Amino acid sequence: MFFSVVIPTYNRQPILEKCLRALERQKLSDGSLVTGYEIVLVDDGSTDGTLEWLEAHSVEFPHVRSLLQNHQGPAAARNLGVKEAKGDTIIFIDSDLVVTEHFLQAHANALVQGQQQLGGDRLFTYGLVINTCNFENPTSEPYKLTDFSAAYFATGNVAIARKWLEAAGLFDTRFQLYGWEDLELGVRLKQLGLKLIKCPDAVGYHWHPPFALEQIPNLIEKEIQRGRMGVLFYQKHPTWEVRMMIQMTLLHRLLWGILSLGGTLNERTMAPFLQRLINQGKSQLALEIARIFLNWYNVKGVYAAYAEAQQKN
């Protein structure tokens, strides 16, 4: 078993350094079935000097191979990484994920155990992702209820045989805006009969800066983009399950419409309250409350994109 850890990156140089250093410190068990690993870093047109920094520190990262593409989004970047990878098993993580030293071995153990349990290899392993704002020591963050994910296939921390990615057709590069490219591939993997094997011992700490009001315009734009990409997801897989995932139901319109008081609770009216929470050191709570109006933007975005698509048809 040879691992290729595929990492798309775009203007993440400071946290990417921690990501790569953690992967270079991997410890494999005696007699491990893992014969080796490589780190395939795909720079998606960064403008922050990522590749120049990596070249200057190349001696410190012997497992890293770097690739460059024009800015096309993570779907295209991951496809390039898979195509250029040498491994029979692909691990996807994001460039702002810092893993523990037994990360690769944990995925290997879970893959082997899963094959024994299922009597076949139609499976992939999904590790644990813990969100943190602690840049200096991201791996010190405890697991929280908000870290739970019910996703079937998400590329923040997943290991899968390369052949199944190729059989499913890799990522759809039409997903160039924010969201859904990994879950859409997951639908196709599920159609191939692949089973999800949880792998809580493969822990990754997903870093993001503490929530601040200055981030809100970008977060709103992401929700609008997620709505547009959600419609593309639904066009490919017009099922009730996908409608629920992308929040394109009457239930979601009512839920977030009521909670946001029809949009009355928004980034402007809630700013003073959110800022007070931030000043009290409760930035994560402030972000969770802000999700009330962020989800309302998402629901409005998905319906606007769907109406636009219907007009084109």
Buried (B, 14 or more C-beta within 10 A) or exposed (E): BBBBBBBBBBBBBEBBBBBBEBBBEBEBEEEEEBEEBBBBBBBBBBEBEBBEBBEEEEEEBEBBBBBBBEBBBBBBBBBBBBEBBEBEBBBBBBBBBBBBBBBBBBBBBBBEBBBEEEEEBBBBBBBBBBBBBEBEEBBEBEEEEEBEEEBBBBBBBBBBBBEBBEBBEBBBBBBBBBBBBBBBBBBBBBEEEBBBBEBEBBBBBBBEEBBEBEBBEEBBBBBBBBBBBBBBBBEBBEEEEBBEBBBBBEEBBEBBBEBBEEEEBBBEEBEEEBEEBBEEEBBBBBBEBBBBBBBBBBBBBBBBBBEEBEEEE
